[in-house]
């Protein structure tokens, strides 16, 4: 069997492969170091661009299984890709812990007004008397109670937070006080102190955090996006933050990355922007490799693969 591996991760994988597996290496420009016409398996890596993906697809006409390390696969499901009968699996779960830790960081930074306290420290100014919030009995709405959403809930619950979530097929989950269906979360917006967007980017979710949603939140609500920038209508969000419809937002992802210097989001005092770093951790690569190797064993044994993507649903 022949497997296509990206050069940057191949050294972590090749020592674990059996002798009957032949490896074709692909670089960041899509150049392959050997014939891939009979390759069955393709492991792509982070920051995969469509032209590179299409180049690999053209070189591997017999490809049967593709594993992507990302949880979100909207950048992979191009018309060219969907023409092929390829099983796609993703990295859902490998980023959950660092992202969940970041979400708690965003919430605490807002509740405890850390940006103002840091500023006072820098000015050597001792000031007391401004309101600092507790998290006990606050309500957190997680839009997208998948693997990442569940990791967030597990870390929020010990703070005494009431956690509600939404998912395509609602079911009771640990650490959630309530789970509703895919569109029922809209009725819960007036209850939310914090809203975390943890949903995949699909045609249904693109721009669905719009003016109607933002106006439905209470003025003290805080929005956190660790999903995809295009899930949020940025013009509506900018207006909401400027006019005080909501208290603030933490954005780890935006529509255009890097965020252009001229974006008005940079200058808003109630916005915390991080450069798409919430999923970063030295252990992400370790988990990604382990997931791929486990799935490779399953593939060779003819067993069901983990994290198979519903390409029609988009996740």
LINFEN-V655312 format. One record per helix or strand of 3 or more residues. SS is the DSSP state (@ for helix, = for strand). FROM is the first residue (numbers start at 0). LEN is the number of residues. If there is no record, write none. Layout:
# LINFEN-V655312
SS,FROM,LEN
SS,FROM,LEN
This chain:
# LINFEN-V655312
=,1,5
@,6,10
=,21,5
=,40,3
@,49,10
=,64,3
@,78,4
=,86,3
@,95,16
@,113,10
=,138,5
@,146,11
=,161,5
=,177,3
@,183,8
=,193,4
@,210,6
=,221,4
@,228,3
@,233,10
=,247,4
@,263,4
=,270,3
@,281,20
